[in-house]
Amino acid sequence: MPKKVHVQTTINGEAVEYLCEPRQSLLEVLRDVLHLTGAKEGCNNGNCGACSVILDGRLVNSCLVLGAELEGKSLETIEGLAEPEQLHPIQDAFLENAALQCGICTPGFIMAAKALLDQNPNPTEHEIRYWLAGNLCRCTGYDKIVRAVQDAAQTTS
Amino acid sequence: MENFAYVNAADVEQVPSLLSDDWTETKMIAGGTDLLGELKEYIETPKKVVNLKSIPGLDKINADASGLAIGALVTLTDIAAHPTIQHHYTVLAEAAGSVASPQIRNVGTLGGNLCQRPRCWYYRNPDIICLKKGGDTCYAVEGLNKYHAIFGGGPVYIVHPSDTAPALIALGATAKIVGPNGERTMPLEDFFVLPDVNPQRENVLEPNEVLTEVHVPQPKMGTKSTYLKVRERGSFDFALSSVAAHFEMSGGTCSKANVVLGGVAPIPWRSVEAEAALNGKRITDAVAKQAGEAAVANAEPMTDNGYKVTLTQNIVSRAAMRLA
C-alpha cells in the first residue's frame, strides 16, 4: 500500500492537518476526511463546478485537485463564508433572488461568484455568464443566478 | 481510482530518474485536470505519480527582446491575462483564454495543455481497448466519428484537443524537453507525431522525458495574429474546429502567413494550402475566401464529420479577414 500523505494547510483561516491517500481528491478529503460537506460531488470530472472552492485565491474544481496538493496552501470553502450571525452578501443575494431550487449547485455557484467579485467587483452580465460557464445548474435556468451575482456586486462594491 | 505513490520532484533534472521507461508505471501531474480524469476512469493506473508543481521556477513567464519563455507550469489563466502576450502574441492569449472553464484554466498548465490526451469517446471508455490503447482497431472508423479527424487520420482518427498548440506553432515556438540524457529542444511543430508514426502517442516524449519550457520568438513589427474556435457550447468546450493565424504584414500585404488548425487532425495541422493562398497577397474578401477553400481542399471527412469541412473553411476565411 502506498503510504498516506500528511498535509498541513489552512482552511477558512484555520490551520488544519490531515492524512489522506494519494488517490483522494480534495473533494473527497473535504467531504470524507474533514466532514466539510458544502462542496458537492456532481460530475466528478470538472464539468459541473458543484465542488468549486477557492485555492490560494483561485477558483478550482476540488474534484480535479488531489488532497495531497493542499500542503502549505490556503483554501476557502462555502463553510467559511458566513459570519456566525450574518450571511455573506452573495448568499443573501441568492436568497433574495431565489437563485436556487434543489440547491446542489449553489455552494459551487456562490464560491464562483465570490472568486469573480474578488477580482472584478463590477462585472458585466456577459462577464458573469462567461465566468459561470464552469458551473452547471439543472433547475433554475441561470437567469436568477446571474441577477443574484449582479445584486451582490452592487452590495459589495 | 487505483492508489499510487505520490512523489514531489525537487528539480527538473530529477524528474527523469523518478519516471519509469514504461508508460504504464509512472505519470506526471501538473494541473492534473486531464490526468485525474484518466485515473478516475481507469484509463491509466500508474504505480507512482510524480508531482511537477514542487519544482521551483517552472511557473514563470519571461518576456524580453528575444521573445517569450514560458515555463511548463504556467497556468492558462496567467497566459491569457499576461499584457505582453495579449498585445504581441495575441493568438496565444486568445487560445489560452478559450480553454475550458475558469476553474480549469486556473490550474491547467501550458505543459499539460500541450501534452493532454485525446478526448475520443472510444479512447476515454475504460471498457474499450482501442488502437490508441494497444488494441488493434480504431473504432471511430466504423463507429461514431462526429468529433474525429478530417486531416491526417489513419490508423487512428483522434483529433488533438489542444488550443495553445496551434497558437504556439503559428508563432514559431520551440519546445524544451528534459530526459535521462539531458536536454533537447525542437520546433514545437516537430514535437507532435501523427498516428502513422506512433498510434499510441501524440508527441515525441519518451516515458521518462518532461516538457519543461516553450520559447516563442518575438514577432516582427507589423505582425498580427488571432485564434478562432468553434464549439458546440460557446462558453466551455473543446474545439470542433479552430484556427490559429499569424500574419507578417508589410504595407498592407501579407508577406508570410502561418495558419495552423486545431480540432481537425491528430496533431495541430498546419495548412500549407491556406498559407500559399495568402502569402504575398493583399487580404481582400476574395483572397480570404480562397484561403478558406484552399484550407479544406485536401480534407478527408469521415461518415459523420463532413460539417467540419465547412466550419474549417469558414473560420479560416474569417480569421484572414480579421487580420486584413
HADDOCK unambig.tbl for C-alpha pairs under 7 A between the chains (distance, minus, plus):
assign (segid A and resid 2 and name CA) (segid B and resid 4 and name CA) 5.92 0.50 0.50
assign (segid A and resid 2 and name CA) (segid B and resid 5 and name CA) 5.04 0.50 0.50
assign (segid A and resid 22 and name CA) (segid B and resid 3 and name CA) 6.61 0.50 0.50
assign (segid A and resid 22 and name CA) (segid B and resid 4 and name CA) 6.33 0.50 0.50
assign (segid A and resid 22 and name CA) (segid B and resid 5 and name CA) 6.52 0.50 0.50
assign (segid A and resid 22 and name CA) (segid B and resid 6 and name CA) 5.82 0.50 0.50
assign (segid A and resid 23 and name CA) (segid B and resid 1 and name CA) 6.54 0.50 0.50
assign (segid A and resid 23 and name CA) (segid B and resid 2 and name CA) 6.90 0.50 0.50
assign (segid A and resid 23 and name CA) (segid B and resid 3 and name CA) 5.16 0.50 0.50
assign (segid A and resid 23 and name CA) (segid B and resid 4 and name CA) 6.53 0.50 0.50
assign (segid A and resid 45 and name CA) (segid B and resid 37 and name CA) 5.93 0.50 0.50
assign (segid A and resid 58 and name CA) (segid B and resid 106 and name CA) 6.45 0.50 0.50
assign (segid A and resid 59 and name CA) (segid B and resid 103 and name CA) 5.31 0.50 0.50
assign (segid A and resid 59 and name CA) (segid B and resid 106 and name CA) 6.81 0.50 0.50
assign (segid A and resid 60 and name CA) (segid B and resid 103 and name CA) 4.31 0.50 0.50
assign (segid A and resid 60 and name CA) (segid B and resid 104 and name CA) 6.64 0.50 0.50
assign (segid A and resid 60 and name CA) (segid B and resid 106 and name CA) 6.55 0.50 0.50
assign (segid A and resid 60 and name CA) (segid B and resid 107 and name CA) 6.97 0.50 0.50
assign (segid A and resid 61 and name CA) (segid B and resid 103 and name CA) 5.81 0.50 0.50
assign (segid A and resid 64 and name CA) (segid B and resid 32 and name CA) 6.46 0.50 0.50
assign (segid A and resid 64 and name CA) (segid B and resid 33 and name CA) 5.44 0.50 0.50
assign (segid A and resid 64 and name CA) (segid B and resid 36 and name CA) 6.07 0.50 0.50
assign (segid A and resid 65 and name CA) (segid B and resid 32 and name CA) 6.66 0.50 0.50
assign (segid A and resid 130 and name CA) (segid B and resid 235 and name CA) 6.01 0.50 0.50
assign (segid A and resid 131 and name CA) (segid B and resid 102 and name CA) 6.32 0.50 0.50
assign (segid A and resid 133 and name CA) (segid B and resid 101 and name CA) 6.05 0.50 0.50
assign (segid A and resid 133 and name CA) (segid B and resid 235 and name CA) 5.82 0.50 0.50
assign (segid A and resid 133 and name CA) (segid B and resid 236 and name CA) 6.11 0.50 0.50
assign (segid A and resid 134 and name CA) (segid B and resid 101 and name CA) 4.84 0.50 0.50
assign (segid A and resid 134 and name CA) (segid B and resid 102 and name CA) 6.55 0.50 0.50
assign (segid A and resid 134 and name CA) (segid B and resid 103 and name CA) 6.62 0.50 0.50
